[in-house]
Amino acid sequence: MKKMDAGQIGRLIASECLSVRIRRLGRLITRLYDGALAPHGVSAAQLNLLSAIAATGGVRAVDLARVLELEKSTLSRDLKRMEKIGWVRAGPAAGDTGRRVTLTRAGSRLLLEVRDAWEKAQAAAEEELGKTTFARLRTALPSPLTRL
């Protein structure tokens, strides 16, 4: 292995590191979706949670954290915020420990209202990445709902 100074190592990591690139891509895509969703008062992160809750008809918070790969503290904070807004309701899980999270009518209405904005964000992401890369990413990163 060639001996390098800190500047050389920094350039190597900054130019070759997959983590650096994926984090940049995540920020870029998040800005696209957040911009499209902002008129509805919801963020991409909140929409991800609302969508997963809606798709399952209600889910234990611990399972939501697992499938979306979220820290429990982050999920708890976000759900409390969304519950305060009136989009979700948390109650005891049937015959189990933990909380079961469901959408309220307001949360369901919000999903219906944001569909066009979400589709525009999807199209903008596909435009930004190119059709082939967009399709490859969707294949490489399957829906988290497959993990429920």
N, CA, C and O atoms as a GROMACS GRO file, in nm:
protein
  592
    1MET      N    1   0.084  -0.117   0.000
    1MET     CA    2   0.000   0.000   0.000
    1MET      C    3   0.089   0.124   0.000
    1MET      O    4   0.181   0.136   0.081
    2LYS      N    5   0.062   0.215  -0.091
    2LYS     CA    6   0.140   0.338  -0.107
    2LYS      C    7   0.117   0.430   0.013
    2LYS      O    8   0.004   0.449   0.057
    3LYS      N    9   0.226   0.487   0.064
    3LYS     CA   10   0.217   0.580   0.176
    3LYS      C   11   0.158   0.712   0.126
    3LYS      O   12   0.202   0.765   0.024
    4MET      N   13   0.060   0.763   0.198
    4MET     CA   14  -0.009   0.886   0.157
    4MET      C   15  -0.016   0.981   0.275
    4MET      O   16  -0.015   0.940   0.391
    5ASP      N   17  -0.024   1.110   0.244
    5ASP     CA   18  -0.046   1.208   0.350
    5ASP      C   19  -0.197   1.229   0.366
    5ASP      O   20  -0.276   1.175   0.288
    6ALA      N   21  -0.237   1.307   0.465
    6ALA     CA   22  -0.378   1.328   0.495
    6ALA      C   23  -0.452   1.391   0.377
    6ALA      O   24  -0.566   1.354   0.350
    7GLY      N   25  -0.389   1.484   0.307
    7GLY     CA   26  -0.453   1.547   0.191
    7GLY      C   27  -0.483   1.447   0.081
    7GLY      O   28  -0.589   1.451   0.020
    8GLN      N   29  -0.388   1.358   0.055
    8GLN     CA   30  -0.407   1.256  -0.048
    8GLN      C   31  -0.518   1.158  -0.009
    8GLN      O   32  -0.601   1.120  -0.091
    9ILE      N   33  -0.516   1.119   0.117
    9ILE     CA   34  -0.621   1.027   0.165
    9ILE      C   35  -0.757   1.095   0.157
    9ILE      O   36  -0.856   1.034   0.118
   10GLY      N   37  -0.761   1.222   0.196
   10GLY     CA   38  -0.886   1.298   0.188
   10GLY      C   39  -0.939   1.304   0.046
   10GLY      O   40  -1.058   1.285   0.022
   11ARG      N   41  -0.850   1.331  -0.050
   11ARG     CA   42  -0.892   1.336  -0.192
   11ARG      C   43  -0.939   1.198  -0.240
   11ARG      O   44  -1.037   1.188  -0.314
   12LEU      N   45  -0.869   1.094  -0.198
   12LEU     CA   46  -0.908   0.958  -0.236
   12LEU      C   47  -1.049   0.926  -0.185
   12LEU      O   48  -1.134   0.880  -0.261
   13ILE      N   49  -1.072   0.951  -0.059
   13ILE     CA   50  -1.203   0.921  -0.001
   13ILE      C   51  -1.312   1.009  -0.062
   13ILE      O   52  -1.418   0.959  -0.100
   14ALA      N   53  -1.286   1.140  -0.073
   14ALA     CA   54  -1.386   1.232  -0.129
   14ALA      C   55  -1.422   1.198  -0.273
   14ALA      O   56  -1.535   1.220  -0.316
   15SER      N   57  -1.326   1.144  -0.348
   15SER     CA   58  -1.354   1.116  -0.489
   15SER      C   59  -1.401   0.972  -0.515
   15SER      O   60  -1.466   0.947  -0.616
   16GLU      N   61  -1.371   0.879  -0.426
   16GLU     CA   62  -1.402   0.738  -0.452
   16GLU      C   63  -1.505   0.676  -0.358
   16GLU      O   64  -1.560   0.570  -0.390
   17CYS      N   65  -1.532   0.737  -0.246
   17CYS     CA   66  -1.614   0.675  -0.142
   17CYS      C   67  -1.762   0.668  -0.183
   17CYS      O   68  -1.824   0.770  -0.213
   18LEU      N   69  -1.816   0.548  -0.184
   18LEU     CA   70  -1.957   0.528  -0.216
   18LEU      C   71  -2.047   0.598  -0.114
   18LEU      O   72  -2.150   0.655  -0.150
   19SER      N   73  -2.010   0.593   0.012
   19SER     CA   74  -2.089   0.658   0.116
   19SER      C   75  -2.104   0.808   0.091
   19SER      O   76  -2.213   0.862   0.106
   20VAL      N   77  -1.997   0.872   0.054
   20VAL     CA   78  -2.002   1.016   0.024
   20VAL      C   79  -2.101   1.042  -0.090
   20VAL      O   80  -2.182   1.134  -0.083
   21ARG      N   81  -2.093   0.961  -0.193
   21ARG     CA   82  -2.180   0.980  -0.309
   21ARG      C   83  -2.327   0.950  -0.277
   21ARG      O   84  -2.417   1.024  -0.319
   22ILE      N   85  -2.351   0.844  -0.203
   22ILE     CA   86  -2.488   0.808  -0.169
   22ILE      C   87  -2.550   0.913  -0.077
   22ILE      O   88  -2.667   0.948  -0.093
   23ARG      N   89  -2.473   0.964   0.017
   23ARG     CA   90  -2.526   1.070   0.106
   23ARG      C   91  -2.558   1.196   0.026
   23ARG      O   92  -2.660   1.260   0.051
   24ARG      N   93  -2.472   1.232  -0.070
   24ARG     CA   94  -2.501   1.347  -0.157
   24ARG      C   95  -2.628   1.323  -0.237
   24ARG      O   96  -2.713   1.410  -0.248
   25LEU      N   97  -2.639   1.203  -0.293
   25LEU     CA   98  -2.757   1.168  -0.371
   25LEU      C   99  -2.883   1.175  -0.283
   25LEU      O  100  -2.986   1.226  -0.326
   26GLY      N  101  -2.872   1.125  -0.162
   26GLY     CA  102  -2.986   1.131  -0.069
   26GLY      C  103  -3.030   1.273  -0.043
   26GLY      O  104  -3.150   1.301  -0.041
   27ARG      N  105  -2.935   1.362  -0.023
   27ARG     CA  106  -2.970   1.503   0.002
   27ARG      C  107  -3.034   1.566  -0.122
   27ARG      O  108  -3.131   1.641  -0.110
   28LEU      N  109  -2.981   1.536  -0.239
   28LEU     CA  110  -3.037   1.590  -0.363
   28LEU      C  111  -3.181   1.543  -0.383
   28LEU      O  112  -3.269   1.623  -0.413
   29ILE      N  113  -3.204   1.414  -0.368
   29ILE     CA  114  -3.337   1.359  -0.388
   29ILE      C  115  -3.433   1.410  -0.281
   29ILE      O  116  -3.548   1.442  -0.311
   30THR      N  117  -3.387   1.418  -0.159
   30THR     CA  118  -3.472   1.471  -0.051
   30THR      C  119  -3.515   1.614  -0.081
   30THR      O  120  -3.630   1.650  -0.058
   31ARG      N  121  -3.423   1.695  -0.132
   31ARG     CA  122  -3.460   1.834  -0.168
   31ARG      C  123  -3.566   1.836  -0.276
   31ARG      O  124  -3.657   1.919  -0.271
   32LEU      N  125  -3.556   1.748  -0.376
   32LEU     CA  126  -3.657   1.742  -0.482
   32LEU      C  127  -3.796   1.712  -0.424
   32LEU      O  128  -3.893   1.782  -0.453
   33TYR      N  129  -3.803   1.608  -0.342
   33TYR     CA  130  -3.931   1.567  -0.285
   33TYR      C  131  -3.982   1.670  -0.184
   33TYR      O  132  -4.100   1.705  -0.186
   34ASP      N  133  -3.893   1.719  -0.098
   34ASP     CA  134  -3.937   1.819   0.000
   34ASP      C  135  -3.991   1.943  -0.070
   34ASP      O  136  -4.091   2.001  -0.025
   35GLY      N  137  -3.927   1.984  -0.178
   35GLY     CA  138  -3.973   2.101  -0.253
   35GLY      C  139  -4.112   2.078  -0.313
   35GLY      O  140  -4.197   2.167  -0.310
   36ALA      N  141  -4.134   1.960  -0.367
   36ALA     CA  142  -4.264   1.929  -0.427
   36ALA      C  143  -4.373   1.916  -0.323
   36ALA      O  144  -4.488   1.950  -0.348
   37LEU      N  145  -4.338   1.866  -0.205
   37LEU     CA  146  -4.437   1.841  -0.100
   37LEU      C  147  -4.462   1.961  -0.009
   37LEU      O  148  -4.563   1.965   0.061
   38ALA      N  149  -4.371   2.057  -0.009
   38ALA     CA  150  -4.381   2.172   0.083
   38ALA      C  151  -4.516   2.243   0.079
   38ALA      O  152  -4.567   2.279   0.185
   39PRO      N  153  -4.576   2.264  -0.038
   39PRO     CA  154  -4.707   2.332  -0.038
   39PRO      C  155  -4.815   2.258   0.042
   39PRO      O  156  -4.916   2.317   0.079
   40HIS      N  157  -4.791   2.130   0.068
   40HIS     CA  158  -4.888   2.050   0.144
   40HIS      C  159  -4.851   2.040   0.292
   40HIS      O  160  -4.923   1.978   0.371
   41GLY      N  161  -4.739   2.101   0.330
   41GLY     CA  162  -4.698   2.102   0.470
   41GLY      C  163  -4.643   1.970   0.521
   41GLY      O  164  -4.646   1.944   0.641
   42VAL      N  165  -4.593   1.888   0.430
   42VAL     CA  166  -4.538   1.758   0.469
   42VAL      C  167  -4.400   1.742   0.407
   42VAL      O  168  -4.374   1.793   0.297
   43SER      N  169  -4.313   1.673   0.476
   43SER     CA  170  -4.178   1.648   0.424
   43SER      C  171  -4.172   1.507   0.364
   43SER      O  172  -4.262   1.426   0.384
   44ALA      N  173  -4.067   1.481   0.291
   44ALA     CA  174  -4.047   1.348   0.232
   44ALA      C  175  -4.037   1.243   0.342
   44ALA      O  176  -4.092   1.134   0.328
   45ALA      N  177  -3.969   1.274   0.451
   45ALA     CA  178  -3.956   1.178   0.562
   45ALA      C  179  -4.093   1.147   0.622
   45ALA      O  180  -4.123   1.031   0.650
   46GLN      N  181  -4.175   1.249   0.641
   46GLN     CA  182  -4.309   1.227   0.696
   46GLN      C  183  -4.394   1.147   0.598
   46GLN      O  184  -4.471   1.060   0.639
   47LEU      N  185  -4.382   1.178   0.470
   47LEU     CA  186  -4.459   1.105   0.369
   47LEU      C  187  -4.421   0.958   0.366
   47LEU      O  188  -4.508   0.872   0.347
   48ASN      N  189  -4.293   0.927   0.384
   48ASN     CA  190  -4.249   0.788   0.390
   48ASN      C  191  -4.320   0.714   0.503
   48ASN      O  192  -4.366   0.602   0.486
   49LEU      N  193  -4.328   0.778   0.619
   49LEU     CA  194  -4.395   0.716   0.733
   49LEU      C  195  -4.544   0.700   0.707
   49LEU      O  196  -4.601   0.593   0.729
   50LEU      N  197  -4.608   0.807   0.660
   50LEU     CA  198  -4.752   0.801   0.632
   50LEU      C  199  -4.783   0.691   0.531
   50LEU      O  200  -4.881   0.618   0.546
   51SER      N  201  -4.701   0.680   0.428
   51SER     CA  202  -4.723   0.580   0.324
   51SER      C  203  -4.711   0.438   0.378
   51SER      O  204  -4.794   0.353   0.347
   52ALA      N  205  -4.610   0.413   0.459
   52ALA     CA  206  -4.591   0.280   0.516
   52ALA      C  207  -4.706   0.245   0.611
   52ALA      O  208  -4.754   0.131   0.612
   53ILE      N  209  -4.750   0.342   0.689
   53ILE     CA  210  -4.862   0.318   0.781
   53ILE      C  211  -4.989   0.289   0.702
   53ILE      O  212  -5.063   0.197   0.734
   54ALA      N  213  -5.013   0.368   0.598
   54ALA     CA  214  -5.132   0.348   0.515
   54ALA      C  215  -5.128   0.213   0.444
   54ALA      O  216  -5.229   0.143   0.438
   55ALA      N  217  -5.013   0.177   0.390
   55ALA     CA  218  -5.000   0.052   0.313
   55ALA      C  219  -5.024  -0.070   0.400
   55ALA      O  220  -5.071  -0.173   0.351
   56THR      N  221  -4.994  -0.059   0.528
   56THR     CA  222  -5.011  -0.174   0.618
   56THR      C  223  -5.146  -0.172   0.689
   56THR      O  224  -5.185  -0.271   0.750
   57GLY      N  225  -5.216  -0.060   0.682
   57GLY     CA  226  -5.342  -0.048   0.755
   57GLY      C  227  -5.319  -0.026   0.903
   57GLY      O  228  -5.412  -0.034   0.983
   58GLY      N  229  -5.197   0.001   0.939
   58GLY     CA  230  -5.157   0.019   1.079
   58GLY      C  231  -5.043  -0.077   1.109
   58GLY      O  232  -5.042  -0.190   1.062
   59VAL      N  233  -4.949  -0.030   1.188
   59VAL     CA  234  -4.829  -0.110   1.211
   59VAL      C  235  -4.771  -0.076   1.348
   59VAL      O  236  -4.785   0.036   1.397
   60ARG      N  237  -4.708  -0.174   1.408
   60ARG     CA  238  -4.638  -0.146   1.534
   60ARG      C  239  -4.520  -0.054   1.505
   60ARG      O  240  -4.450  -0.068   1.404
   61ALA      N  241  -4.498   0.040   1.594
   61ALA     CA  242  -4.390   0.136   1.575
   61ALA      C  243  -4.255   0.065   1.562
   61ALA      O  244  -4.172   0.106   1.482
   62VAL      N  245  -4.233  -0.039   1.639
   62VAL     CA  246  -4.106  -0.111   1.633
   62VAL      C  247  -4.086  -0.175   1.496
   62VAL      O  248  -3.973  -0.179   1.445
   63ASP      N  249  -4.193  -0.225   1.434
   63ASP     CA  250  -4.182  -0.283   1.300
   63ASP      C  251  -4.157  -0.175   1.195
   63ASP      O  252  -4.083  -0.197   1.099
   64LEU      N  253  -4.219  -0.060   1.214
   64LEU     CA  254  -4.198   0.052   1.124
   64LEU      C  255  -4.051   0.096   1.128
   64LEU      O  256  -3.991   0.122   1.024
   65ALA      N  257  -3.996   0.105   1.247
   65ALA     CA  258  -3.854   0.142   1.262
   65ALA      C  259  -3.764   0.039   1.192
   65ALA      O  260  -3.666   0.076   1.127
   66ARG      N  261  -3.798  -0.088   1.205
   66ARG     CA  262  -3.716  -0.194   1.146
   66ARG      C  263  -3.722  -0.190   0.994
   66ARG      O  264  -3.617  -0.193   0.929
   67VAL      N  265  -3.840  -0.182   0.935
   67VAL     CA  266  -3.849  -0.189   0.789
   67VAL      C  267  -3.797  -0.062   0.721
   67VAL      O  268  -3.745  -0.068   0.610
   68LEU      N  269  -3.812   0.052   0.787
   68LEU     CA  270  -3.762   0.177   0.728
   68LEU      C  271  -3.620   0.209   0.772
   68LEU      O  272  -3.562   0.310   0.733
   69GLU      N  273  -3.565   0.120   0.856
   69GLU     CA  274  -3.428   0.133   0.906
   69GLU      C  275  -3.406   0.269   0.971
   69GLU      O  276  -3.312   0.341   0.939
   70LEU      N  277  -3.496   0.301   1.065
   70LEU     CA  278  -3.489   0.427   1.139
   70LEU      C  279  -3.449   0.401   1.284
   70LEU      O  280  -3.483   0.297   1.340
   71GLU      N  281  -3.378   0.494   1.341
   71GLU     CA  282  -3.351   0.488   1.484
   71GLU      C  283  -3.483   0.502   1.558
   71GLU      O  284  -3.568   0.581   1.519
   72LYS      N  285  -3.499   0.426   1.665
   72LYS     CA  286  -3.624   0.432   1.741
   72LYS      C  287  -3.652   0.572   1.793
   72LYS      O  288  -3.767   0.617   1.794
   73SER      N  289  -3.548   0.642   1.835
   73SER     CA  290  -3.567   0.778   1.888
   73SER      C  291  -3.613   0.874   1.778
   73SER      O  292  -3.696   0.961   1.802
   74THR      N  293  -3.560   0.858   1.657
   74THR     CA  294  -3.600   0.941   1.543
   74THR      C  295  -3.746   0.914   1.509
   74THR      O  296  -3.824   1.006   1.490
   75LEU      N  297  -3.781   0.786   1.501
   75LEU     CA  298  -3.919   0.750   1.469
   75LEU      C  299  -4.014   0.802   1.576
   75LEU      O  300  -4.120   0.857   1.544
   76SER      N  301  -3.978   0.784   1.701
   76SER     CA  302  -4.065   0.830   1.810
   76SER      C  303  -4.089   0.980   1.802
   76SER      O  304  -4.202   1.026   1.818
   77ARG      N  305  -3.984   1.056   1.778
   77ARG     CA  306  -3.996   1.202   1.767
   77ARG      C  307  -4.086   1.240   1.649
   77ARG      O  308  -4.174   1.325   1.661
   78ASP      N  309  -4.063   1.175   1.534
   78ASP     CA  310  -4.142   1.207   1.414
   78ASP      C  311  -4.289   1.169   1.432
   78ASP      O  312  -4.377   1.244   1.392
   79LEU      N  313  -4.315   1.053   1.492
   79LEU     CA  314  -4.453   1.011   1.514
   79LEU      C  315  -4.525   1.103   1.612
   79LEU      O  316  -4.643   1.134   1.594
   80LYS      N  317  -4.455   1.147   1.717
   80LYS     CA  318  -4.516   1.241   1.812
   80LYS      C  319  -4.556   1.371   1.741
   80LYS      O  320  -4.665   1.424   1.763
   81ARG      N  321  -4.467   1.419   1.656
   81ARG     CA  322  -4.496   1.540   1.580
   81ARG      C  323  -4.618   1.520   1.489
   81ARG      O  324  -4.706   1.606   1.482
   82MET      N  325  -4.621   1.407   1.421
   82MET     CA  326  -4.731   1.378   1.329
   82MET      C  327  -4.862   1.352   1.403
   82MET      O  328  -4.970   1.381   1.351
   83GLU      N  329  -4.852   1.297   1.523
   83GLU     CA  330  -4.971   1.277   1.604
   83GLU      C  331  -5.026   1.412   1.652
   83GLU      O  332  -5.147   1.433   1.654
   84LYS      N  333  -4.937   1.501   1.689
   84LYS     CA  334  -4.978   1.635   1.732
   84LYS      C  335  -5.047   1.711   1.617
   84LYS      O  336  -5.144   1.783   1.640
   85ILE      N  337  -4.997   1.694   1.495
   85ILE     CA  338  -5.057   1.757   1.377
   85ILE      C  339  -5.194   1.695   1.348
   85ILE      O  340  -5.283   1.761   1.295
   86GLY      N  341  -5.210   1.567   1.384
   86GLY     CA  342  -5.336   1.498   1.361
   86GLY      C  343  -5.336   1.402   1.246
   86GLY      O  344  -5.443   1.361   1.200
   87TRP      N  345  -5.219   1.364   1.196
   87TRP     CA  346  -5.210   1.272   1.082
   87TRP      C  347  -5.211   1.126   1.122
   87TRP      O  348  -5.256   1.040   1.046
   88VAL      N  349  -5.160   1.096   1.242
   88VAL     CA  350  -5.154   0.957   1.289
   88VAL      C  351  -5.210   0.948   1.431
   88VAL      O  352  -5.223   1.047   1.503
   89ARG      N  353  -5.241   0.825   1.467
   89ARG     CA  354  -5.289   0.796   1.602
   89ARG      C  355  -5.209   0.676   1.650
   89ARG      O  356  -5.190   0.580   1.576
   90ALA      N  357  -5.163   0.680   1.773
   90ALA     CA  358  -5.089   0.568   1.830
   90ALA      C  359  -5.168   0.514   1.948
   90ALA      O  360  -5.218   0.588   2.032
   91GLY      N  361  -5.177   0.382   1.952
   91GLY     CA  362  -5.246   0.315   2.063
   91GLY      C  363  -5.178   0.184   2.090
   91GLY      O  364  -5.084   0.146   2.020
   92PRO      N  365  -5.224   0.114   2.191
   92PRO     CA  366  -5.160  -0.014   2.223
   92PRO      C  367  -5.179  -0.114   2.110
   92PRO      O  368  -5.284  -0.119   2.046
   93ALA      N  369  -5.077  -0.194   2.086
   93ALA     CA  370  -5.085  -0.300   1.986
   93ALA      C  371  -5.166  -0.416   2.044
   93ALA      O  372  -5.147  -0.452   2.160
   94ALA      N  373  -5.254  -0.473   1.965
   94ALA     CA  374  -5.341  -0.580   2.011
   94ALA      C  375  -5.260  -0.700   2.058
   94ALA      O  376  -5.179  -0.756   1.984
   95GLY      N  377  -5.281  -0.740   2.184
   95GLY     CA  378  -5.216  -0.859   2.238
   95GLY      C  379  -5.065  -0.855   2.235
   95GLY      O  380  -5.001  -0.960   2.236
   96ASP      N  381  -5.008  -0.739   2.232
   96ASP     CA  382  -4.865  -0.728   2.217
   96ASP      C  383  -4.815  -0.607   2.295
   96ASP      O  384  -4.894  -0.522   2.337
   97THR      N  385  -4.688  -0.601   2.314
   97THR     CA  386  -4.632  -0.481   2.375
   97THR      C  387  -4.604  -0.380   2.265
   97THR      O  388  -4.598  -0.415   2.147
   98GLY      N  389  -4.587  -0.259   2.303
   98GLY     CA  390  -4.556  -0.156   2.205
   98GLY      C  391  -4.681  -0.082   2.159
   98GLY      O  392  -4.791  -0.106   2.208
   99ARG      N  393  -4.659   0.008   2.064
   99ARG     CA  394  -4.768   0.091   2.013
   99ARG      C  395  -4.797   0.053   1.869
   99ARG      O  396  -4.707   0.019   1.792
  100ARG      N  397  -4.924   0.060   1.833
  100ARG     CA  398  -4.968   0.040   1.695
  100ARG      C  399  -5.005   0.177   1.642
  100ARG      O  400  -5.082   0.251   1.704
  101VAL      N  401  -4.951   0.210   1.527
  101VAL     CA  402  -4.974   0.341   1.466
  101VAL      C  403  -5.067   0.325   1.347
  101VAL      O  404  -5.046   0.238   1.262
  102THR      N  405  -5.170   0.410   1.342
  102THR     CA  406  -5.263   0.410   1.230
  102THR      C  407  -5.280   0.553   1.179
  102THR      O  408  -5.249   0.649   1.249
  103LEU      N  409  -5.329   0.565   1.057
  103LEU     CA  410  -5.359   0.697   1.002
  103LEU      C  411  -5.493   0.746   1.055
  103LEU      O  412  -5.584   0.667   1.082
  104THR      N  413  -5.503   0.875   1.071
  104THR     CA  414  -5.631   0.938   1.100
  104THR      C  415  -5.695   0.974   0.965
  104THR      O  416  -5.635   0.954   0.860
  105ARG      N  417  -5.816   1.025   0.970
  105ARG     CA  418  -5.879   1.072   0.847
  105ARG      C  419  -5.795   1.183   0.782
  105ARG      O  420  -5.780   1.188   0.660
  106ALA      N  421  -5.741   1.271   0.866
  106ALA     CA  422  -5.657   1.380   0.813
  106ALA      C  423  -5.533   1.324   0.744
  106ALA      O  424  -5.492   1.375   0.640
  107GLY      N  425  -5.473   1.220   0.801
  107GLY     CA  426  -5.357   1.157   0.738
  107GLY      C  427  -5.392   1.092   0.605
  107GLY      O  428  -5.317   1.102   0.509
  108SER      N  429  -5.507   1.027   0.601
  108SER     CA  430  -5.553   0.966   0.476
  108SER      C  431  -5.581   1.072   0.370
  108SER      O  432  -5.545   1.055   0.254
  109ARG      N  433  -5.646   1.181   0.410
  109ARG     CA  434  -5.674   1.291   0.316
  109ARG      C  435  -5.545   1.350   0.262
  109ARG      O  436  -5.534   1.380   0.143
  110LEU      N  437  -5.446   1.366   0.351
  110LEU     CA  438  -5.318   1.422   0.308
  110LEU      C  439  -5.254   1.334   0.200
  110LEU      O  440  -5.203   1.386   0.101
  111LEU      N  441  -5.257   1.204   0.218
  111LEU     CA  442  -5.200   1.115   0.115
  111LEU      C  443  -5.271   1.134  -0.018
  111LEU      O  444  -5.206   1.136  -0.123
  112LEU      N  445  -5.401   1.147  -0.015
  112LEU     CA  446  -5.476   1.170  -0.140
  112LEU      C  447  -5.437   1.304  -0.203
  112LEU      O  448  -5.423   1.314  -0.325
  113GLU      N  449  -5.419   1.406  -0.120
  113GLU     CA  450  -5.386   1.540  -0.169
  113GLU      C  451  -5.246   1.549  -0.229
  113GLU      O  452  -5.224   1.626  -0.322
  114VAL      N  453  -5.151   1.473  -0.176
  114VAL     CA  454  -5.012   1.488  -0.220
  114VAL      C  455  -4.974   1.400  -0.339
  114VAL      O  456  -4.862   1.409  -0.389
  115ARG      N  457  -5.065   1.318  -0.385
  115ARG     CA  458  -5.029   1.224  -0.491
  115ARG      C  459  -4.969   1.294  -0.613
  115ARG      O  460  -4.865   1.252  -0.662
  116ASP      N  461  -5.033   1.399  -0.662
  116ASP     CA  462  -4.980   1.469  -0.780
  116ASP      C  463  -4.841   1.527  -0.753
  116ASP      O  464  -4.752   1.518  -0.838
  117ALA      N  465  -4.824   1.586  -0.636
  117ALA     CA  466  -4.693   1.643  -0.601
  117ALA      C  467  -4.587   1.534  -0.593
  117ALA      O  468  -4.474   1.552  -0.638
  118TRP      N  469  -4.624   1.419  -0.536
  118TRP     CA  470  -4.530   1.308  -0.527
  118TRP      C  471  -4.494   1.258  -0.667
  118TRP      O  472  -4.378   1.230  -0.694
  119GLU      N  473  -4.593   1.247  -0.756
  119GLU     CA  474  -4.565   1.201  -0.892
  119GLU      C  475  -4.473   1.298  -0.965
  119GLU      O  476  -4.387   1.257  -1.043
  120LYS      N  477  -4.490   1.429  -0.940
  120LYS     CA  478  -4.400   1.528  -1.000
  120LYS      C  479  -4.259   1.512  -0.945
  120LYS      O  480  -4.162   1.524  -1.019
  121ALA      N  481  -4.248   1.484  -0.816
  121ALA     CA  482  -4.116   1.461  -0.756
  121ALA      C  483  -4.052   1.335  -0.814
  121ALA      O  484  -3.931   1.334  -0.840
  122GLN      N  485  -4.130   1.230  -0.833
  122GLN     CA  486  -4.079   1.107  -0.895
  122GLN      C  487  -4.024   1.137  -1.035
  122GLN      O  488  -3.916   1.092  -1.071
  123ALA      N  489  -4.101   1.213  -1.112
  123ALA     CA  490  -4.058   1.248  -1.248
  123ALA      C  491  -3.932   1.334  -1.245
  123ALA      O  492  -3.843   1.316  -1.328
  124ALA      N  493  -3.925   1.427  -1.150
  124ALA     CA  494  -3.806   1.512  -1.137
  124ALA      C  495  -3.684   1.429  -1.099
  124ALA      O  496  -3.574   1.453  -1.148
  125ALA      N  497  -3.703   1.331  -1.011
  125ALA     CA  498  -3.592   1.243  -0.971
  125ALA      C  499  -3.545   1.160  -1.090
  125ALA      O  500  -3.425   1.142  -1.111
  126GLU      N  501  -3.641   1.109  -1.167
  126GLU     CA  502  -3.605   1.030  -1.286
  126GLU      C  503  -3.530   1.117  -1.387
  126GLU      O  504  -3.434   1.072  -1.449
  127GLU      N  505  -3.576   1.240  -1.403
  127GLU     CA  506  -3.509   1.335  -1.494
  127GLU      C  507  -3.366   1.363  -1.447
  127GLU      O  508  -3.272   1.363  -1.527
  128GLU      N  509  -3.351   1.387  -1.319
  128GLU     CA  510  -3.220   1.419  -1.261
  128GLU      C  511  -3.122   1.302  -1.275
  128GLU      O  512  -3.006   1.322  -1.307
  129LEU      N  513  -3.170   1.181  -1.250
  129LEU     CA  514  -3.084   1.063  -1.250
  129LEU      C  515  -3.070   0.998  -1.387
  129LEU      O  516  -2.971   0.931  -1.414
  130GLY      N  517  -3.171   1.018  -1.472
  130GLY     CA  518  -3.178   0.945  -1.599
  130GLY      C  519  -3.260   0.819  -1.579
  130GLY      O  520  -3.259   0.759  -1.472
  131LYS      N  521  -3.332   0.780  -1.683
  131LYS     CA  522  -3.424   0.665  -1.674
  131LYS      C  523  -3.353   0.537  -1.630
  131LYS      O  524  -3.405   0.463  -1.546
  132THR      N  525  -3.236   0.511  -1.686
  132THR     CA  526  -3.166   0.385  -1.656
  132THR      C  527  -3.121   0.381  -1.511
  132THR      O  528  -3.144   0.281  -1.442
  133THR      N  529  -3.058   0.487  -1.464
  133THR     CA  530  -3.012   0.490  -1.325
  133THR      C  531  -3.130   0.484  -1.229
  133THR      O  532  -3.125   0.414  -1.128
  134PHE      N  533  -3.236   0.558  -1.260
  134PHE     CA  534  -3.356   0.557  -1.178
  134PHE      C  535  -3.410   0.414  -1.165
  134PHE      O  536  -3.441   0.369  -1.055
  135ALA      N  537  -3.421   0.345  -1.276
  135ALA     CA  538  -3.472   0.207  -1.277
  135ALA      C  539  -3.378   0.114  -1.201
  135ALA      O  540  -3.424   0.027  -1.126
  136ARG      N  541  -3.250   0.130  -1.218
  136ARG     CA  542  -3.152   0.045  -1.149
  136ARG      C  543  -3.159   0.065  -0.997
  136ARG      O  544  -3.151  -0.031  -0.921
  137LEU      N  545  -3.174   0.190  -0.955
  137LEU     CA  546  -3.186   0.216  -0.811
  137LEU      C  547  -3.312   0.153  -0.754
  137LEU      O  548  -3.309   0.098  -0.644
  138ARG      N  549  -3.421   0.161  -0.827
  138ARG     CA  550  -3.546   0.100  -0.779
  138ARG      C  551  -3.530  -0.052  -0.769
  138ARG      O  552  -3.589  -0.114  -0.680
  139THR      N  553  -3.453  -0.112  -0.857
  139THR     CA  554  -3.430  -0.256  -0.853
  139THR      C  555  -3.333  -0.292  -0.740
  139THR      O  556  -3.355  -0.388  -0.667
  140ALA      N  557  -3.227  -0.214  -0.727
  140ALA     CA  558  -3.125  -0.242  -0.625
  140ALA      C  559  -3.178  -0.219  -0.483
  140ALA      O  560  -3.133  -0.284  -0.388
  141LEU      N  561  -3.272  -0.128  -0.469
  141LEU     CA  562  -3.327  -0.094  -0.338
  141LEU      C  563  -3.477  -0.125  -0.337
  141LEU      O  564  -3.559  -0.035  -0.357
  142PRO      N  565  -3.514  -0.250  -0.313
  142PRO     CA  566  -3.655  -0.285  -0.319
  142PRO      C  567  -3.736  -0.214  -0.210
  142PRO      O  568  -3.680  -0.163  -0.113
  143SER      N  569  -3.866  -0.212  -0.229
  143SER     CA  570  -3.956  -0.147  -0.134
  143SER      C  571  -3.934  -0.202   0.006
  143SER      O  572  -3.921  -0.323   0.024
  144PRO      N  573  -3.929  -0.113   0.106
  144PRO     CA  574  -3.915  -0.162   0.243
  144PRO      C  575  -4.036  -0.243   0.288
  144PRO      O  576  -4.027  -0.319   0.384
  145LEU      N  577  -4.149  -0.228   0.220
  145LEU     CA  578  -4.269  -0.302   0.260
  145LEU      C  579  -4.253  -0.452   0.241
  145LEU      O  580  -4.326  -0.530   0.302
  146THR      N  581  -4.157  -0.492   0.158
  146THR     CA  582  -4.131  -0.636   0.140
  146THR      C  583  -4.075  -0.697   0.267
  146THR      O  584  -4.071  -0.819   0.281
  147ARG      N  585  -4.031  -0.613   0.361
  147ARG     CA  586  -3.971  -0.661   0.485
  147ARG      C  587  -4.071  -0.673   0.599
  147ARG      O  588  -4.036  -0.715   0.709
  148LEU      N  589  -4.196  -0.636   0.574
  148LEU     CA  590  -4.298  -0.646   0.680
  148LEU      C  591  -4.350  -0.786   0.695
  148LEU      O  592  -4.436  -0.811   0.780
   0.00000   0.00000   0.00000
